[in-house]
Amino acid sequence: MTPTESTVKVAILDDYQNAGLQMADWSPLAGRATITVFNDHLDDPDALAARLAPFEVVCVMRERTPLTRSILERLPRLRLIASTGFVNASIDIRAAHERGIAVAHTGYESTPTIEMTWALILASARHIAAESASLRSGGWQRSIGNDLKGKTLGVLGLGNIGGEVARIGQAFGMRVIAWSENLTAEKAAAAGAEHVQKNELFRQSDVLTIHLILSRRSRRLVGAAELALMKPTAWLVNAARGPIVDEGALISALREHRIAGAAVDVFDVEPLPIDHPYRSLDNMLATPHIGYVSQNLYRTFYGDTVKNIVAWLDGSAFQTGA
């Protein structure tokens, strides 16, 4: 099928909140496309290939459903992948291009993730989840919160997101230190942070927050050796990508109370398996990868997706990402 033929079939994947059709005006596709929304997530490759087989256009939300070469080879009707965000590492772009499948991307804004990082830090420091659960069950005060003023915030990755997280840390009166492989003292100072070596970042931090992209260099960068350097009173926060942290090493550190706790919004496998230890550890605050799930960003994601599909149908240029 070519984009000039009428009524293409469009699939919206992993729309957990059933929000996609409400977050954008899809009327420009009326009479030109039939849209099917899937609210669940499929991990099984055979089931996924069978589900997507009828569609010419597949809309993916970030990296929730990877479109690998093996999947793309089983989708002969697919002509357009409409991805949210300006880059999506879970799509095999080369395989898509080899098969004549166009790949479109959307705008992106990091503010929701920055805000979510501080939600995790503050909720951890003041035991918000546990105190709320206690109150709902009939209890009252059960813990003593930790102050942030005067404490050390360690930022692993001082890029666009990490830099803003660092600036907010200063507003709370925290000392801010930072490390990443290519970070210089000058770049750190520009963000109001002190450049330290990697081991010192883990040794000195009272709160260590991760803001790296997932790559071959960053995968499992935070492992047993790094966690062993942390203070027993320190918290680890990860709203970046799950595989940057060695899950097994973190689970062991939490079970043995070698660090005070962790707050994470990202995982090796998503959705998180029902029996995963993160769901039951008493010193773990876990949220279901909602760092980018916000009203404004969803409007950008789905609004740009509609524009990209219309442009593809018209044979016009669309956003192709980074």
N, C-alpha and C positions, 0 to 999 in steps of 0.2 A: 504494500500500500504506500502511496506517496502522500505527502502532506496536503496535496490539492484535492484529494478525494474526500467526500463528505462523511461525517459522523465517525470520527476515530474513537477508539475506546481508551479511556484514561483511568488508571488506577492510582488512588492515593493510599499509600502504605503507612502502617503503624500510627494511625491517627488515634492515639490512646484516649484523648479527651473528646473525640468526635467534634473537633473544632475547625477543621480545615475549610469546610464549606461556609462557616460563619465568619471566618477571619478575612475573607476577601470577597470581592464581587466577581462571581464566575459567569455572569450573564453574557460577557463577550464570547463565550464558548457555546451559547445556546444554539441548537441546530447544527453545530459543527462537531460536537463531541458528546459522548455519553460517559458519565463519571461514576465510578464505583469506589466507595470508601471502605477500607479495611481497618477496623479498630484493634485487631489483635496482631500478634507478632508470630511469624513462622521461622523456626530455626532449621527444620528439616529441608534439605536441598530439593528433594523430590516433590515435597508438598509445595514448596515455594515456586518451583518451575511450573508445576501444574496450575497453580493459582494465576501466575503471570502470563501464561501462554496466550490468552486471547487478546492481550493489550498491545496497542501501538505506542502508548505513552505510559511511563511509570514515574510517579512522583514519590521521591524518597525524602524522608526527614532525617537530615544529618547522616550519621553512620548506623542508624538503627537496623537497616537491612543491607548487608553487603551485597553488591552486584559484582561477583567474581567472574572470571573468564568462563568457568565451568557452568555457571548459571546463564550467562549471556549466550553461550553457544546453544542453549536449549530454548531460546526465545526468538524464533525466526520472524515473528511479526513485529518485534520491538524496533521502534525507529527513533524514540526520544526518551532520554532519562532526564527528568526535571528534578534536580537536587536543590536542597536548601543550603545556604551558606556559600561562600565564594570558593571553597575547596572541599573535596570529599575523598579522603584517602581510601574509603572502602569500595569505591567504584574502580574497576579495572578500565581506566580510560583508554589504554592502548587496545585492549580487546574490543571495546566499544567502537573505536574508530575503524578498526579492521573490518568490522561487520557493518559499517555504515550507519552506526547508531550515534546520533547527536547527543551531546551532554550539555545541559544548561545549568547555570547556577544563579544564585540570588544575592541580594545585599545581606549585610550582616552587621551587627552591633554588639560589642563586647560588654556593654554596661550591665546587662542582666547577670552575667557570670561574675563580674566584679561585686555586684550587690549580694549575690548568693554566697560568695566566699565569706563576706563579712557576716552574713546571716549564720553561717556555720561556725565561724569563730566566736561570735557573741553567744550563740546558743550553747556552745561547748563551755565557754567560760562561766556562764551563769546556770548551767544545767537545766535549760529551759524545758526540754522534752520530758525529763524525769519529774521536774516540779509540776508540770502541767498534768502528767499522768497521775501523780499523787493526788493533786487537787480533785481531778475527775473521779477518783476512786474513794473520795471522802477524807483524804489526808490533808496535811498542811505542810509547813516547811520541813524539808528533809535534808537539805545540804547547805553548804556555805560556798558562795560563788567566788571566782577568782577575779582580781582586778587586772586590767590590761595596762593602765598607766604605769610606766616605769619598767614594764616587761620588755623582752626582746622578741621582735617579730622577724623570723627568718623567711626570706622569699627566694624560692628555688625557681629562677627564671624571671628576669626583670624586663620583660617585653611590654607590649601594650597593656595587657591585663595585669601582670605582676607589678608594673610601674605604678598603676593607679591604686592597686591594693596597698603598695608601700606608702603612698601619699596619705591614704586614709589612716594607716597605722600611725603616722606622725600626728594626725589630728587627735588620736586617742592618747597621745603622749608616750608612745612606744618608741624604743630604740629600734631602728630598722637595719638589718644586715641582709646581704644578698650574695648569691653565687650562681653562675652558670658557666658553661664551658668557654664562651666567648666574651663574657662580661669583663669590662675594664673598670678601674677605679673611677675614671672620669664619668662613664655612663651611669655607674651606681650613684655617684654624688649628684648627678643631674636629677635623679629621682628621689633624692633625699636619703639615700641608703649608704651604708658603709660596705665596701667590697671586702669579703673575707674568703678564705679558702674553703673548699667543700667540706672538709672534716669539721672546721670551726663553725660552719653554718649549722650543722647538726648538733654539735656540742653546746653551742651558746643559745640556741633558740628556745624560747618558752612556748611559742607557737610557730610551727614550720608549715608554710603553705606553698603548694606546688603550682607552677604556672608555666609549664613547658609544653611544646607540641610533642605528640608521640612520634618517635622516629627510631631508627636502629640504635642511635646513640643514647636515647633517653629510656628505651624499654628496660624495665627492671633496674633503673638507675638507683632507686631507693630500695635497698635490700637489707639483709640481716646485719651486715657490717655497719651500714649507715644508721639503722635503728638502734644498734647497740651503743652508738655514741650519744644518743639523746638523753636528756635529763629524765629521771623517773616522774617528774612533774610536768613534762612537756606534752603538747598535743600536736598530732599530725593532721593537716587539712589537705584534702585533694579534691578540687573541682575541675581538674584538667582532663586527664585520661587515666583509666584504671591501671593499664599495664605498665605505667611508669613506676608503680610500687609493686614489689613482690608480695602478692596477697598472702602466701603461706607464711612468709617472714613476719608480716604485720599481724596476722592472726596469732602467731606464737607470742609476739611481744605483748599483745593485748591480753591474752589468756594468762600470761605470767606476770602481768602488771609491771613490765619493765618500762613502759611509758604510761602516762596518765590516761591517754585515750586517743581516739582518732575520729575525725568527721569527714565523711566522704560522700560524694555525689556521683562517682563514676566507678565502674567495675570492669573486671576482665570479661565477664559474660553478662550481657544485658538482654532482656530483663534478668535481674538477679534470681538465681535458682531458689526455690522455696526453702530448701534445706541448707542454704549457705550460712556459715557461722556468723557472718556480719549481721544477720537478722536476730541473733540472740545474745551477742556479747554485750555485757552491761556497760562497758566503757567505749562503745562504738555508737556514734550518731551517724545514721545512714539515710540518705534521701535518694529517690529514684531518678537520678540524672535530670534534674529540673533546673539546672543552672541557666540554661538558655530558654526555658519555657516561660515566656512572658507575653503579655498582650501585644505590646508594640512590636516585638521581634517576630511573633507569629504573623502579625499583619504584614510585615515586610516579607517574610518567607512566602506566604501563600499569595500575597498580592503580586510579587515578582514572578511567582510560578505561573500564574494566569497570564501575565504579560509575555512570558517566555513561550508558553504553548501557543498563544495567538501569533506571535512572531514566527514561530516555526511553521504553523499552518499557512501563514502568508508568504513564506519563503524569505522572511526578513531576518536581519541580524538579531541575536539575543545575547544575554550575558553568558559568557563561557567560563567565567571564574578565573582563579589565580593560576 
